[in-house]
Amino acid sequence: MIIFHSAIAEIFGKSCKSEISGNSFGSHCTYYPGKWELNPGDGAFYGPKIDVTIRDALRRPFQCATIQLDFQLPERFNLKYRSADEAAAADAGKPPPRPVMIHRAILGSLERFIAVITEHFAGKWPFWLSPRQVLVVPVAAPYREYASEVADKLSILGLYVDVDNGENTLPKKIRNGEIAQYNFILVVGQDELDSRSVNVRNRDDVGTKARTETLPLDVIAEKLLALKTSRSLHNKLQ
């Protein structure tokens, strides 16, 4: 939800010239398709501001992003500017105009934002944000070299890839990968080695656990990179 805080009546004893800008600033909230509300007279001492409030998994509100107009610092630092038009006006004896400073913090407090989205996703991060994007699992020791080759190819593309070359059974390795919330688990064995492919399991598609999909290595690399670039919230290969 967006909250627009209009400016207080006076700032440092001066008539608040930001009232006019506040009306203009706040009018842009009407273009927002979601819910927003006006909080009159609750602006900061330096001018009006827009706060974006989001709710966590427990529906608790947290103020994150904020955009604020500041009339005070430009005045206190005696800031002025000139465009081509202002230069002509200055030549005519008019004083150059004073800028308005915009404070813009899209994430707000970074720590607070990370805490909120961590709780929101509950460990199931979208692919482009995930610290555990891909796990490569060889079915047996002879296929560890190919598993490492797959991991290297994907890592070069900037993906986060791990390889489970441990001594656990194949079902145990896959189960560990599922518990760790890897977005994709790629299983490789003799068939995959011969065809230069991987067997794909999608974390968010339970169907792939019973009916896995085999894709050529170049194809899965292209699809994973496209998914990362799309920044989609859905863990789905196109």
Secondary structure, 3 states (H helix, E strand, C coil): CEEEECCCCEECCEECCHHHHHHHHHHHHHHCCCCEEEECCCCECCECEEEEEEECCCCCEEEEEEEEEECHHHHHCCCCCCCHHHHHHHHCCCCCCCCCEEEEECCCCHHHHHHHHHHHHCCCCCCCCCCCCEEEEECCHHHHHHHHHHHHHHHHCCCCEEECCCCCCHHHHHHHHHHCCCCEEEEECHHHHHHCEEEEEECCCCHHHHCCEEEEHHHHHHHHHHHHHHCCCCCCCC
